[in-house]
Amino acid sequence: MSLQEFFDIIEKNDSPPEFLSAALQALFFEKKGNWQKAHRIVQSHEDKDCYWVHAFLHRKEGDIPNSQYWYSRAGKQPGEDFDSEWKTIALSLINRS
């Protein structure tokens, strides 16, 4: 799947397809504007991909100390801006799926 195909899935669907990883499902809901649903997904998974999305979500909400904790657990650093970081995370996850 390409990043454009992921964008198309987001645009055309209200819910993510089941074949997407939990981290990609969370990015799906974040892009749809449903921060709470995205957060619930990453909160219920114990892996570095979900930790990274979790960090991004808290950074975007403005909870920097919490985001720093999750970036540390994910072994990642925050991006320069939200849009670029969202795309970086999505591409990384897509390339491993």
Disulfide bonds with the S-S distance in Angstrom:
none
